[in-house]
Structures are given as C-alpha cells and as structure tokens.
C-alpha cells in the first residue's frame, strides 16, 4: 500500500510539520536578535568615524555627510525601538509556540477505515463507521483509542513530506480471538481481535492483522494490499486555535526580518563591500536637525563614496581616530559631571522649598498642644510672637521627610561645638587643627584621616602646608574612577 494512501489527507504529517515549525520559533527569534545586535555595533562604529571625519576635516561638513549621519542615526534609533518593543513579545510568542507544539495532538486527529466490498457487513476493519450496521460506530471509538481525544482540530494541506508520528495508540487486547457479532460483549469496540501479537482487528470473515507502525496503519494480508484507506477527519470547531499563534508569529517575525534586512545594508557602511543602499530622499525637518523642508537626495553612488572614505579613514589615520575617540570619551565624562551638578542643585532647591512650605504650615498653628502633635512642628514658648510653632529638624527626620535640618536638638552648647568640630560623620574636621601633633592625633585606629600637606586646586590656601582631610581626595578619586569605568564601558559599546 502506498504511503499517500495510508496518510490520506496528510493530517499526521501536517501535525509534525507544524510542531517542528513552532519549536523553531525561539531559536529563530534569538538568532534574529543576535544578528541585529551585531549590526547595531557595526553601524555605531561607522557613525562614530563619520562624526570624527566631520570634526577633523572641514571639507567633510557638507549636507551630504550631515544628512547621511542623521539619517543612519535615525534608522538606528527606530530599529532599536522596534527590537525593544518586540523582545517581550518574542518571549511570549516563543512560549505560546512551544505550548502549541507540545499539544499538537489536540489540534489534529485522523481515523482510518479499511473498506472492502462496501455493502457487505463483514468487510469493515478498525476505523470509524461510514454507516454500516455491522461496523464500528463513533460511539465505539473511545474504546479503541488508548490516548488522545476522539474528535480534534483538523489541519489539512499539501501531501506529506515524511512519515507521521502517532498521536494515539490502540488499546492492547490480550483476550484470544473471539468470533461474534459486532455488538457482542467480547467483540470490543464492535470489532474482534484477529492477531493479538500485532494488535490487529478484523471481522471474523477477514482475519488479516492491521498493524500500527510509525504512525501508519499497514495491512499484511496479501488479499488486503489494495484496500483503500479512507480519511475520516472530524472538525471539532470552526476556527483553528493555531491561526492566532501563526498570525502573531508572522507579525513579530516580519518586524524582525525588516530590521535585520535594513541593518544588513547599513552595516556595510565603512566596510569593504559597497552598501548599495537605494537613493535616500529626506530633509532637515524629517531628520529633526533643522526646520528646512527642502528635500535633498543621497544617491546610492554618494553613499558608496562616503562609505569608502570611512573605510580609508579607519585604516589610514588610526592615530587621529584614537585621539578623537579619547576626546569624545572626555566630553561624555564632562556631560555626566554637568548632569550630576544640575541634579544636585535641583534636589537642594526641592529640599529648601519643602522645608519652607512646612515652616509656613507650622507658623499658622497657635495652640501649643496642636503644634506638638503635628508632624515636623514643635512649640517654643520663647519664640517670636505669632511664630512660636516652628518647623523642627528632629521631627522632620523622624517622620522620614527629606530635607536640610534648620535646628539642633543637642542638649548642650558643648555637645554642639564638639559635633561641629568632629563633623556629622564623627570624624575630626582636619582644617580646624593648627599643629602637627593635633593633626596626627586625629588619626584613629591606624587609619590616616588627617595629614599635613599642600592643598589641591579646589581647596583653600592650596599652596600652604596645613592639616587637611586625606580621605577627601581618596573619595573624589574613587568617584572619578567609577565614572571613568562607566563611561568607558558605554564608550566601548558605542564603538
């Protein structure tokens, strides 16, 4: 019997094909993401070289160079946004695909029927009934199937490419051959067993064993060789549950394919192969680098020419390129310092504003008991007239409100003076010590805190040798080193 006859409409083979396809989703999307990341790094390096070329060579500061740099930067940004928005979707879709692949048997079911001499009550073998009274009926099928549902979703397409794998197995029947009518108690699902070794089933008059091998039902009896297998596939519901999975996958993979395809061209900029990018028509307004709407065309030839110049610049001027990269690195560090200062100034303004507002709230309270029970407020009998209820730093700290203390609750002037000299962190203020013995005595437990030395550029009386805080410079150096490491990491990534 031919394979085509055995598999009928190709349900089993289609199930295997779909399962294999869905299992490939996760590695496919992972490969796409990896390729895109590699292209991004390559494009970033080319953009950096192009920027350095425009900095070091005035003749390269033409619209073509500026527009190409802006266009590629915009493409890079858009691509990264697409990738980032699809990463979470990809993980979700890969999980759905894996689940669908693992439960493919719930979407496909094929029941086979061997039909010899239709009309004769003794010519039906294991399968679904086509209406004959002496054949197995649909109500008997659950008794014939060991696992799987009797009615499942249908997938029918082209002819099979490989042998299918079974999604259900026949129940093993160990009783001896027992002739009788299909409805008799010992006939089991309307059919009797003809071959207990191979699990064959047949009506008594035609005792040829039917085997389940590799997902195919084969008939070894020579008289049954030409028997047609009839595919009685049954649809459980109108819409296939795989349709939504496939639609989502198509949209997601298409987005990745578009990004990868575009990057494959952009990544050639600065390389040995001409990018061959189609003409680009754009304007300063579109690229968000100006208000001009005048359209400029970057031809394929122009882009190829600039690409070659980038390649030559990389190979012929490595020293200049290295120096300019260092400058970019330093500029990036300065930007971080500037941002930190702005953030600190803003936080200080916020603190002052918050304290000022709370001070106003407290001042409006006239009753001592109400004042003392209000958060961040404290009543002082000796205070100014109409301002005896004041903002209290201790209350402010205990209630978890960030701000700069406006008072001191230390019990004595001696404690306050000691704290002032020692500093809030408990360490001695080295600048207050005037003699060498005092300076050296401030160092506790062998840890050098104070020392006689000249000051740095940012310290007062930098040329005078005096007792200074030695830990200040260490902290500043450590902070600077951390900044440098952070910037260098991102700078290397940018390259």
C-alpha positions in Angstrom: 0.0 0.0 0.0 1.4 3.4 -0.9 2.3 6.0 1.7 -0.1 8.5 0.1 -3.0 6.2 0.5 -2.1 5.5 4.1 -1.9 9.1 5.2 -4.9 10.2 3.2 -5.2 14.0 3.5 -1.9 14.3 5.3 -3.2 15.2 8.7 -0.5 13.5 10.7 2.3 14.8 8.6 0.9 18.3 8.8 0.9 18.0 12.6 4.6 17.0 12.6 5.4 19.9 10.2 3.6 22.4 12.4 5.1 21.1 15.6 8.6 21.3 14.1 8.0 24.9 12.9 6.7 26.1 16.2 9.6 24.6 18.1 12.0 26.6 15.8 10.4 29.9 16.8 12.5 30.6 19.9 15.9 29.8 18.3 14.9 31.7 15.2 14.0 34.9 17.1 17.1 34.6 19.2 19.3 34.4 16.1 17.5 37.5 14.7 18.1 39.4 17.9 21.8 38.4 17.9 22.3 39.4 14.3 20.6 42.8 14.9 22.8 43.5 17.9 25.9 42.7 15.9 24.7 45.0 13.1 23.9 47.8 15.6 27.5 47.7 17.0 28.9 47.9 13.4 26.7 50.8 12.5 27.6 52.7 15.7 31.3 52.4 14.9 30.8 53.7 11.3 28.7 56.6 12.7 31.4 57.5 15.2 34.1 57.5 12.5 31.8 59.7 10.2 31.4 62.2 13.1 35.1 62.3 13.7 35.7 62.9 10.0 33.4 65.9 10.0 35.2 67.2 13.1 38.7 66.9 11.8 38.1 67.7 8.1 36.1 70.9 7.3 35.6 69.8 3.7 33.5 66.9 5.0 31.0 69.2 6.7 28.7 69.2 3.7 25.0 68.5 3.7 25.6 65.0 2.3 27.7 64.0 5.2 25.5 65.6 7.8 22.3 64.2 6.3 23.8 60.7 6.0 24.9 60.8 9.6 21.5 62.0 10.8 19.6 59.5 8.6 21.6 56.5 9.7 21.3 57.6 13.4 17.5 57.9 12.9 17.4 54.4 11.3 19.4 53.1 14.2 17.1 54.6 16.8 14.0 53.3 15.0 15.4 49.9 14.7 16.3 49.7 18.4 12.8 50.8 19.3 11.4 48.1 17.1 13.6 45.5 18.6 13.0 46.6 22.2 9.2 46.6 21.7 9.4 43.1 20.2 11.7 41.5 22.7 8.9 40.9 25.3 6.5 39.8 22.6 9.0 37.4 21.2 9.4 35.7 24.6 5.7 35.4 25.0 5.2 34.1 21.4 8.0 31.6 21.8 6.3 30.3 24.9 3.0 30.1 23.1 4.6 28.3 20.2 6.3 25.8 22.4 3.0 25.1 24.1 1.2 24.7 20.8 3.9 22.4 19.5 3.7 20.3 22.6 -0.1 19.9 22.3 -0.3 19.5 18.6 -2.2 16.2 19.2 -5.1 18.3 20.4 -5.4 20.1 17.0 -5.2 17.1 14.7 -6.9 13.7 14.6 -7.3 11.2 11.8 -9.3 8.0 12.0 -8.7 5.4 9.3 -11.1 3.0 7.7 -10.4 0.0 5.6 -13.5 -0.6 3.4 -13.7 -3.8 1.4 -16.7 -4.6 -0.7 -19.0 -1.9 0.7 -22.4 -3.3 1.5 -21.2 -6.5 3.0 -21.5 -6.4 6.8 -18.3 -8.5 7.2 -15.8 -6.2 5.4 -15.0 -3.4 7.8 -11.8 -3.3 9.7 -10.6 -1.0 12.5 -11.9 2.5 11.8 -14.7 4.9 12.1 -18.0 3.7 10.7 -19.4 5.0 7.5 -22.9 4.0 8.4 -22.8 0.2 8.0 -24.7 -1.5 10.8 -22.1 -4.2 11.5 -19.1 -1.8 11.5 -17.7 0.1 14.4 -19.6 3.3 15.1 -18.3 6.6 16.5 -19.6 5.6 20.0 -17.2 2.7 19.9 -14.1 4.8 19.1 -13.2 5.8 22.7 -12.8 2.1 23.5 -10.4 1.6 20.6 -8.1 4.5 21.5 -5.6 4.3 24.4 -4.8 8.1 24.5 -5.9 11.2 22.8 -9.3 12.7 22.1 -11.6 11.1 19.5 -12.5 14.5 17.9 -9.8 17.0 17.4 -9.0 20.1 15.4 -8.2 19.5 11.7 -5.1 20.6 9.8 -5.2 19.6 6.1 -2.8 20.9 3.5 -0.4 19.5 0.9 0.8 15.9 0.6 3.1 14.7 3.4 6.9 15.1 3.2 7.7 12.4 5.8 6.1 9.7 7.7 3.9 10.9 10.6 4.2 10.0 14.2 1.2 8.6 16.1 -0.7 10.8 18.5 -2.7 7.9 19.8 -2.2 4.2 20.4 -4.5 1.3 20.2 -5.5 -0.4 23.4 -3.9 -3.7 23.9 -6.3 -6.6 23.9 -5.0 -9.8 25.5 -8.0 -12.0 25.1 -8.0 -14.7 22.5 -9.7 -14.4 19.1 -13.5 -14.4 19.8 -15.8 -14.6 16.9 -19.2 -13.0 17.2 -21.4 -10.1 16.2 -20.1 -6.5 16.5 -22.5 -5.9 19.3 -21.5 -8.9 21.4 -19.7 -8.3 24.7 -16.5 -10.0 23.6 -16.0 -8.2 20.3 -14.5 -5.0 21.8 -15.5 -1.7 20.1 -17.5 -3.5 17.5 -14.6 -5.5 16.1 -12.9 -8.7 17.2 -9.1 -9.3 17.5 -7.6 -11.3 14.8 -3.9 -11.1 15.8 -3.1 -10.4 19.4 0.6 -10.1 18.6 0.3 -7.2 16.3 -2.9 -5.8 17.8 -4.9 -6.5 14.6 -8.6 -6.2 14.4 -11.0 -7.7 11.9 -14.4 -9.1 11.3 -14.2 -12.9 11.6 -14.6 -13.5 7.8 -11.4 -11.5 7.0 -8.8 -12.1 9.7 -5.9 -10.1 8.3 -4.0 -8.3 11.0 -3.8 -4.5 10.9 -0.6 -3.0 12.4 0.2 0.4 13.9 3.8 1.1 12.8 5.4 4.5 12.8 2.1 6.3 12.7 0.9 4.3 9.7 -1.7 1.6 9.6 -0.5 -1.3 7.4 -2.2 -4.4 6.3 0.0 -7.6 5.9 -2.7 -9.8 4.4 -2.0 -10.0 0.7 -5.7 -10.0 -0.1 -6.0 -6.6 1.5 -3.0 -4.9 -0.2 -5.1 -2.8 -2.5 -7.6 -1.8 0.2 -8.3 1.9 0.1 -7.7 3.8 3.3 -10.4 6.4 3.9 -9.6 9.5 5.9 -12.5 10.4 8.2 -11.1 13.6 9.8 -13.5 15.4 12.0 -13.5 19.1 12.8 -14.2 20.0 16.4 -14.7 23.7 16.0 -14.9 26.3 13.2 -11.7 28.2 13.7 -8.3 26.6 14.3 -6.6 27.7 17.5 -3.3 27.8 15.7 -4.4 30.6 13.5 -3.9 33.3 16.2 -0.5 31.9 17.1 0.6 31.9 13.4 -0.7 35.5 12.9 1.2 36.8 15.9 4.3 35.0 14.8 4.1 36.4 11.3 3.8 40.0 12.6 6.6 39.6 15.0 9.0 37.8 12.7 8.2 40.2 9.9 9.2 43.1 12.1 12.5 41.4 12.9 13.1 40.5 9.3 12.6 44.1 8.3 15.0 45.4 10.9 17.6 42.7 10.0 17.3 43.3 6.3 17.8 47.1 6.7 20.7 46.6 9.1 22.5 44.2 6.7 22.8 47.2 4.3 23.6 49.8 6.9 26.2 47.6 8.4 28.2 47.7 5.2 28.9 51.4 5.6 32.6 51.7 6.2 33.2 48.1 5.1 35.0 46.6 2.0 31.7 45.9 0.2 29.6 48.8 -1.2 26.4 49.2 0.8 24.2 49.6 -2.3 21.6 51.5 -0.3 18.8 52.9 -2.6 18.6 56.6 -3.0 17.5 58.4 0.2 15.2 61.4 -0.2 15.0 63.4 3.0 15.1 66.9 4.6 16.5 68.6 7.7 13.0 68.7 9.1 12.4 65.0 8.6 15.7 64.2 10.3 14.9 66.6 13.1 18.2 68.6 12.6 16.6 71.8 11.4 13.5 73.5 10.1 14.2 73.4 6.4 11.8 71.4 4.4 14.0 71.4 1.2 14.4 67.9 0.1 17.9 66.5 -0.5 18.7 63.3 -2.3 21.5 61.0 -1.1 22.2 58.8 -4.1 23.5 55.3 -4.0 26.8 56.4 -5.5 27.2 59.2 -2.9 26.5 56.8 0.0 29.0 54.2 -1.5 31.6 57.0 -1.8 31.2 58.1 1.8 31.4 54.5 2.9 34.7 54.1 1.2 36.0 57.3 2.8 35.1 56.0 6.2 36.9 52.7 5.5 40.1 54.6 4.4 39.9 56.9 7.4 39.8 53.9 9.7 42.8 52.3 8.1 45.0 55.3 7.2 44.6 57.6 10.2 44.4 55.3 13.2 46.3 57.8 15.5 43.9 60.6 14.7 40.9 58.4 15.1 42.2 57.2 18.5 42.8 60.8 19.7 39.4 61.9 18.7 37.7 59.0 20.4 39.5 60.0 23.6 38.1 63.5 23.2 34.6 62.1 22.7 35.2 60.0 25.8 36.2 63.0 27.9 33.3 65.1 26.6 31.0 62.3 27.7 32.5 62.4 31.2 32.1 66.2 31.4 28.4 65.8 30.4 27.9 63.3 33.2 29.6 65.7 35.7 27.4 68.6 34.5 24.3 66.4 34.8 25.2 65.4 38.3 25.7 69.0 39.4 22.3 70.0 37.9 20.6 67.1 39.6 22.2 68.1 43.0 21.2 71.7 42.6 17.7 70.7 41.8 17.5 68.4 44.8 18.7 71.1 47.1 16.1 73.5 45.8 13.5 70.9 46.4 14.6 70.4 50.0 14.6 74.1 50.7 11.2 74.5 49.1 9.8 71.6 51.1 11.1 73.0 54.4 9.9 76.5 53.6 6.4 75.2 52.9 6.4 73.1 56.1 7.6 76.1 58.1 4.6 78.1 56.9 2.3 75.3 58.0 3.8 75.2 61.5 3.7 79.0 61.9 0.0 79.1 61.4 -0.6 76.9 64.4 -1.2 78.9 67.6 -2.1 76.2 70.1 0.9 74.5 71.8 -0.7 71.0 72.1 -1.8 71.0 68.5 1.6 72.2 67.4 3.5 69.5 69.2 1.1 66.8 67.9 1.6 68.0 64.3 4.3 66.3 62.3 7.5 68.3 61.8 6.3 71.0 64.2 7.5 72.0 67.7 6.1 74.7 70.0 8.7 77.0 71.5 7.4 79.4 74.2 10.4 81.7 73.8 9.8 82.0 70.0 8.8 85.1 68.1 5.3 86.5 68.5 2.9 84.6 66.2 5.7 82.2 65.3 6.1 80.1 68.4 5.1 77.0 66.4 8.1 76.2 64.2 9.5 73.6 61.8 11.6 71.1 63.8 14.5 69.2 62.2 14.3 66.3 64.6 10.6 65.8 63.9 11.3 66.2 60.2 13.9 63.4 60.3 11.9 61.0 62.5 8.9 61.3 60.1 11.1 60.4 57.1 10.8 63.7 55.3 14.0 64.5 53.3 15.3 68.0 54.0 18.1 70.1 55.5 17.9 70.5 59.3 17.1 74.0 60.5 17.7 73.4 64.1 19.8 71.4 66.6 18.3 69.4 69.4 21.6 68.6 71.2 21.3 69.2 74.9 24.2 71.5 75.4 26.4 74.0 73.7 29.4 71.8 74.5 27.9 68.9 72.5 27.0 71.1 69.6 30.6 72.5 69.5 32.1 69.0 69.7 29.8 67.8 66.9 30.7 70.9 64.8 34.4 70.2 65.2 34.1 66.4 64.6 31.6 66.7 61.8 28.3 64.9 61.3 30.1 61.7 60.4 32.0 61.6 63.7 35.4 62.4 62.1 37.5 65.4 63.1 37.5 68.4 60.8 41.2 68.4 59.9 41.1 72.1 58.8 40.4 73.1 62.4 43.7 71.6 63.7 46.7 74.0 63.7 49.6 72.0 64.9 51.3 68.8 63.7 50.7 66.9 67.0 47.0 67.7 66.9 46.8 66.7 63.2 48.5 63.4 63.8 46.5 62.7 66.9 43.3 62.9 64.9 44.1 59.6 63.1 42.3 56.8 64.9 43.0 53.0 64.9 45.8 53.4 62.4 43.6 54.8 59.7 45.0 58.0 58.3 42.3 60.7 58.3 44.3 63.9 58.7 47.7 64.9 57.4 50.0 67.9 56.8 50.1 68.7 53.0 49.5 71.3 50.4 46.0 71.7 49.0 44.6 70.9 45.6 43.2 73.3 43.1 39.8 73.1 44.6 40.9 73.7 48.2 41.5 76.9 50.0 45.1 78.1 50.5 46.3 75.3 48.2 50.0 76.5 48.4 50.1 76.3 52.2 51.1 73.2 54.1 48.4 72.6 56.7 46.4 69.9 58.3 44.0 68.6 55.7 41.5 65.8 55.2 43.3 63.0 53.4 40.1 61.0 52.8 38.6 63.7 50.7 40.9 63.2 47.8 40.5 59.4 48.0 36.7 59.7 47.8 36.9 62.1 44.8 39.4 59.8 43.1 37.2 56.8 43.7 34.1 58.6 42.4 36.0 59.7 39.3 37.4 56.2 38.6 33.8 54.8 38.8 32.6 57.4 36.4 35.5 56.7 34.0 34.8 53.0 34.1 31.1 53.6 33.5 31.7 55.9 30.6 34.4 53.7 29.1 32.1 50.7 29.2 29.4 52.5 27.3 32.0 54.1 25.0 33.4 50.7 24.1 29.8 49.6 23.4 29.3 52.6 21.3 32.3 51.7 19.2 
